[in-house]
């Protein structure tokens, strides 16, 4: 049977168990031009709540109550009737929260062949996938880092953030990370951050001001809201702000109103929006560089892996509760 997690209700605030609906359906045979995919791993990201909400920010097809939740993952082609894809190939793409999928391998699903790189396929669901591509291209293409610059990273213990912290150190930057709680702050420090701010126990704005000395060259924003506002008050001349994520705003009933954006004028700063699918042409070169850094020990990916398809709701709920360290995925089946 094809096991599925579907939209049970539109989340109000943080997602909860009753927002998810479990279903089973027969596994079909692929027709001409189709393949049958068997899921190995599924990635977990905050945006999945937006999919369930049908938010226009989600950039995915609308979901009705009862529809399979959108999500990318890694799968094996069990049977192919498609001329471009072969039995046994490992791919990553839009699988949805299900153990099997019939696919025509359309451009919208963005399926890509997985290269092993002598690493677990868990890396391919988040690190050597959209998470890694996000961290790498946002930081290097939009951030244009230079040795000696000061980089502030919010969500520094998260999937994207923990990679940006390490990339910034690789190129010789001074790094200030922001994370929640002593355990996460210790992990970020262990990844090489020069200073870490505990947003759960410290005055973030005051600590940013004290540690940066109002000289933030790059702010890599994963959270939005008040933290973004605090960063804008402490920019260096020609600073770059990368708007990668805004998890602090996803569950607000009223959106945060940024009132100090004119600080970018004073600092001659640039503020970029970021969307990972605009960078798919760099997928292979990005993964090759990330795999090389992992092999050399310069990049230590934090993979927060839960085991069992039944853990999917728990995995997403935990992201909003801040229980994940690094990038979160669920192992559905042994490779």
MIMI-132474 format. One record per residue (C-alpha): x, y, z. Coordinates in steps of 0.05 Angstrom, whole numbers, plus 5000, padded with zeros to 4 digits. Last residue first. Layout:
XYZ...
***
This chain:
536950485011533250335075526250615076522651235103528351605135525652275157529552925148531653525189537453995174541454245233538954155304531454045306527354155369525554875353518054805367516554995295521554475270518653975320511754025289514853845222518353215248512352995291507953025229512852595189514452085244509751545216514451475157519751185203526551415227528052135247534552445222537453105245543253185196548553675218553453755161560753845180564154265127571654345128572553605141575953475074570452995051565053485072568454055036569053634973561653424978559654164984563854354923560953784880553953944905554654674884557354494815551554014803546054474827548555124796543355134740538155034793539355734820532556084809529455484844532555714909528656364917532256944951530257664964536158134966537458755010543059214987546659705032548860425018549260455094544661055103540060785049539560095081537560435146531260635107528559945124527260185195519760065201519159325184511859145197511258435225505258065197499058015239496657315259503857105265505256375249509956465190513257095217518756795260520356315203522556875157527356575107532856745057532757505057540157645045542458315071548958605041552759165073555959715031557660125093556959695156550059555183547859565256540659815257538859355200540758755242535858955297530159005246531858315218531758035288525058365302521558015245525357585195527856885214532956615164536757255150543957235128546657915148553058095112557758675127555358795198559559365227555259675282560259445335558158745314558558435383555559005423550059195374548058475360547958345436543458945449538558745394538458025416537158155490539157465516535756825540531656555483535556925429542056615451547357015413553656655389560656925378566556705336562456165300566655555284561954965282563154865356560355555370554055355332553554715374554455105439548955585418544355005403545354705472545055385509538255575479535855875413540756075359544056705331550956655300556357185295561757015245568357365228569857175156575756765130572856415068571955755104569156125164563356405123562055715094561655435165556455935189552655865124552055115134549155185204544255705178541255295121538954705162538155055228543255195283544755895257537456105252540256805245547056905214551257535223557457595179563158075195568258155139575557935146575857525083570657745032563557505022559557624958553057574998548357494938552156964898556356674954551456655012545056544972548356044926551455614980546055625033540355524984543954974944545354625009538054645030535554484960539553854954546453604973544953775046537453625049535052985015541852824984545552805050540752265075542951875014549151715054555651965025560851684975558952264928552651854912550252264853542752354853539152474788534553084789526953124791524153824788516753644798514754234755519253994699515253344695517752664715511352324691510452084762507151514800508951594873510451144932511751235007507951885012509052595038510052914970515152664920517753314891524853154872530852724885532952134843536251444851536051024788533950294797529650234735531650754682529351454664529251814597524751344558519351304613516050644628520250574690519450114750522350174820525550854809528750974877527051584918529952194952525452744979521753384967515253565000508053744984502553475030497952954999490953234991485453115042483653845053485354194988492354364966494254914917500154774870506855024897510055714903508855704979508356464988501256464960499356085024495355455013495755345088498354635082503654885034505455435083506454915137511254575090515255215086518455045153522454475121522753725128526053275076523552585058527951975051527551305014521051384975519350864922517951174853513850854797515451164730511151454675511551574600507250974584503450754646506450624715503150084757499050314816500350244890493650204927492050774975493150895049491351515088493751915148490952615160495153175191492653815224490553405285497853305304499354045311502254585265504255235298499155805291492655575261494254995214489254865158486254185172487453455154492453585098495152915078500352405100500651805055502151065056502050724988500050005000
***
